Amino acid sequence: MTFAHIHNLFYIWAIPLVFLICAHGMRRRRKILAAFCNGDNLSVLSPTFSLKRRWVKYALILLSLLFTSLALSGPQYGFTWQEIQRKGVDLFIAIDCSKSMLASDIKPNRLERAKREVFDLLSMLEGDRAGLVAFAGTAFVQCPLTLDYNAFHLFMSELGPDYLPLGGTDIAGAIHEALNGFPENEDTEKALIIITDGESTGGDPLDAAKEAAKKGVKIFCIGVGNDDGIPVPDADGGFKKDNQGKIILTRIDEKTLKDIADLTGGSYVRSVAGDMDLEEIYTRHIRGAMEQKTVSSGKKKIWEDRFQWFLGPAIIFLMIGIGLPSAIKPPKEI
């Protein structure tokens, strides 16, 4: 037997509390009766009083609480096998983890805001396999395609600039890593979401986009930040400077991002205030326009609910406890 809501078993701890209340009540009753008369006269003054009856009532109520707690815990016994299929698309999310993503023009900073937006996206996924690519001056697959969104969440939570000490924005590398992460022997629809705030500093992202287009991968680009550029934070708490001592500013190369999206049939979104339109991209352009293929199939164990096994006795004990009189019937007069 298993329990679907095993945490509800904690309600059983209410039974000792109710027992103590009942025992305290019985003790006070005995003290009051003892102050009124002694034990020999009690049977004469109150011939209907029955201490045993009251304890039986309390025992029935406590049993009712016990069985109610067991019923609320969702007992399950016996199961059947059910055929299941998951249909969806394969989706990689590539996030720029360079130092410039720590800029606070978007609160709390660009990287944390991007992660929060992706966390919200996870709650909307409907059987889609999701993977994570982290990139800065280089790129690697942080989480392979998976249906385990909790695992994806853990990988995402640990993401930060320390994972990629090499500075830069290797968009081409991110695209290649995602392409290598898609299974070649499956015909599922494939999409890649790139979230970045800077210009590409490694390889040719347009060549990578053309390769993605040949493989049928749609790329959706999200540019984070404003046109004026933002200083790149340094490890010592200041900002990075060039050889002439001038502060280095990082800017979005919107044209390249738009071209990447256009080459693959995707779209480009500009995010200045932090809204990245991931919900719009997913519901309209990915889930709404791309064909959902079977990404996994198998059998699922379906347990049979057996709460009625405990709820029935709980009701019976409660009704008997309420209906049972506390006093015995007085003797018939002859």
N, C-alpha and C positions, 0 to 999 in steps of 0.2 A: 504494500500500500504506500502511496506517495501523497503529499499534501501540496496543493497548488498555491496556497497562501499560508505557508507554515508559520509566518510571523504572527498570525492571529492566535497561535497557541499560547501567546503571552497572556491572553485573557484568563487563562487558567489561574494565574496568580491572584485574580479577584476572589477566588473561592476561599482561600484562607482568611482574607479580609472579611468576607461575608460571614464566615464561621465565627470569627472573633466578635463581630457585631451581635450575632445571635447568642453566643455564649454570655456576652456582657448583659444582654437583655434578660436572659434567664437568671443570671446572678442577681440583678437588681430586683427582679420579680420575687425571688426567694427571700431577699432581705426585707422587702416590703411586707410579704406575708408573715415572715418570722417576727416582725415588729408588731404585727396585728394580732397574731395568735401563735401558740406553739404547735408543734407537729401533731400532737394528739387531737387537738380541737379542729385542725384544718379539714379533716375528712368530714367533720360534722357541719362546720360552717360553709364549706365549699365542696360538697360531695361530687360535683361534676369535674373538678380540676384534675387534669392528667398531665403530669410532667413528661411521661413517655410519648403522649400524643404530640406534644409540641416539638420534641426532638425528632420524631418521625417526619413532621411537616418540614422542619428545617433541613433534614437529610434529603428529602425529596427535592426541595428547592436547590440545594447544593448540587445534587445529581443533574438537575435540569441545566444549571449553569455549566457544569462540566461537559455535557453532551452538546450544548449550544456552542461552546468554544471549539469543540472538535468539528462541528458542522461548519463553522465559519472558517476553519483552516483549509477547507476545500479538499476533503479526503477523496482520493481516486484509487480505484482498484479495477484491474482488467483493462485491456486496451485492444485497439484495432489498428491495422496498418492502412495508411491513406497515401495514395499516389499524389505527389506534388511536383509542380514544375515552376521554375522561376524564369520569367521573361524580362528582358531589359537590354540595356546597351552597356558597352565597356567604356568607362569614363576615367581618364587620368586628369588630375589637377596638379599643375606645376606652379609652385609658389617661389617667387624671388625672395631669397634669404640674405641678400647683401646688406651691408651696414646701413645703406641709405633707407632701407625699409624700417629702420628704427626712428625715422623722423616723426615728430609729433604733430605735424600739421593736420593729421587725421588722428583723433583720439582713440585709444591711449597712444598708439603709434600705428604706422601703416601695416606692419607685420601682424600685430595682435588683432587689428581690425579685420584683416584678410582671413585670419584663422577663425574668428568668430563668424564671419560670413560663411565660411566653408562648413563650420559646425552646424549652422542653420540649414545649409544645403543637405547635409547628411540625413536630417529628419524628414526630408521630402523624397529621398530615393526610394524607388519602388521595385526592388529586385535587380537593380543595376549593380554591376561590379565596379568598385571604385578603387583607384590607385593614386599614390602620391609621389610626385617628383619634386625634390628640393634642388634649387640651383642658385648659384651666384657666379663666381668665376669658373666654376665647373658645375656639373649636374650629376645626380644619381637618383635611383629609385629608392625613396624612403619607405614606401609601402607598396608591394605588388598588388595587382588587381584582386579584390576580395569582396565577398558578401558579408564579411564580419565587420560591420560598421563600428563596433566597439574597439576592435583592434586598430582600425583606421584612426579612430578618435585618439587612441593612445599615442600612435606615431605622430599625429598632428600636434598633440599637446607638447611634445618634446622638441618640436621644430624651432630652430633659432639660428642666428648668424654664426654661433660657435661651431655648428656642424660643418660649415663651409668657410674655412679661414681664408681661402683664396678670393680676393675681391674681384668685382666685375659683374657682368650680367650676360651670361652665356645662354641666350634664348635658343640658339641653334642646338646646343648640347641638350637642353631640356626637351626639345622636340624629338631628337634622336633617341634619348633615353625612354621617352614615352612610346615611341614606335617600336623599340626593341621589347618593351614590356607587354605589348599587345600579343595575344596568341596568334600564330600564323595559320594554324589548322582549324580555326573557327571562323564562321562567316557572320559573326555578330557586328552590329553597327558600332563604330568607334568614334569617340570624341575626346578632345583635349582642351582644357581650360587653362590659359596662362595668365597669371596675375603678376605684374611687374611694374616697377616705377622708373626704369632707366633705359638707356640706350644699350643696344647689343654690343658686347665687347669681344665676342668669340665666335668664329665661324661666320657663315652666311645664313642668316635665318630664313631668307627667301628660298634658297636652295633646299633647306630642310623642309620648308612648307610645301614645295613642289613634290618632294618625296612623300610627304604625308598625303597630299592630294592623290598621288598615284595609288596609294594603299587604301584610299577611301576614308581617311581620317579627317574629320572636320575640326578646325581649331577656332576657339573663341578666345579673344584677347581682351584683357581688362587692364587699362592703364591707370595707375594710381598716382595722384599728385597733381600739382599745378604747372602752368607753363613757365613760371619764373625760375623754377629749379629750386633745389633744397640742398643745403650743405650736407656733406657726408660725415656722420659722426665718427670720431676716432676712438681708439682704445683708451687713451688717456683722459677722455671726457671732453675733449675739444672737437675740432673739425679737421678733416684732412686738407692739406695744402699742397700746391704744386711746387716745382723747383724755385719759383719766383716768390713763394710765400703767400700766394693768393689762395683763398678758400675755394676748394673744388665744389662745383655745383653739379648735381645730377638732374637731368631732364628726361622727359618721356619722348621717345621717338615715335610719335603717333603714326606717322606715315608708314613706317615699317610694320607696326602692329596691324594697321588697317590692311596693308598688302598681304600679310600673312593670313588674315581672316578671309580676305576676298579670294585668295588662291585656293583655299580649301572649302569654300562654301560656308564658312562660319560668319562671325560678326565681331565687331569691336565695340567696347563700351568704355567710356571715360568716367573715372571715379575721382571726384574732387573732394566731396564731403564725406566719403566713406561708403556710400551706397554703391555696391558693385553689381546689382541687378542679377545676381546668380539665380534667383528664383525665376526671373523672366527668361534667362538663357535656358534654364533646365526645362521649365514647363512648356515653353513655346518652341524653342529651337531644337532641343534634344529629345525630350519625352514626347513632344507634340508632333515633331516632323520626322524623327528617325524611327525606323522599324525595330520593334522589340523582338529579339530572337531568344530562344530558350538558352539560358546561360547555365542552368543546372536542373537536374531532375533526380528523383529518388522517392523513397518512402518515408513517411513521418509517422511516429507512434502517437496515436490519439488515445489518451487515457479516458476512462469512463468515470464521470462524477458520481460519487456515492455519499454526498452530504446528507441525503434523505435517511440513510441508515442511522445517523446520529440525531438529525432534527426531529424525527418521529418520536423516539424515546424522550427527547428533551421536552416536547410538548406534552406527552403523556405524564411524565413526572411532575411537570408544572401544574397541570390541571388537577392531578390527584392531590398535590400539596396544597393548592388553593382550596379545593373542595373538602379536604379532610378537616373536620371540626377539631378544635383544640381541646374541647371538653368531651367527657364521656356522657352517655345518656344517663340521666338520674334513674335510680331504681324505681320500679313501679310500686305504687302503694297498694297494699292488700286491703 
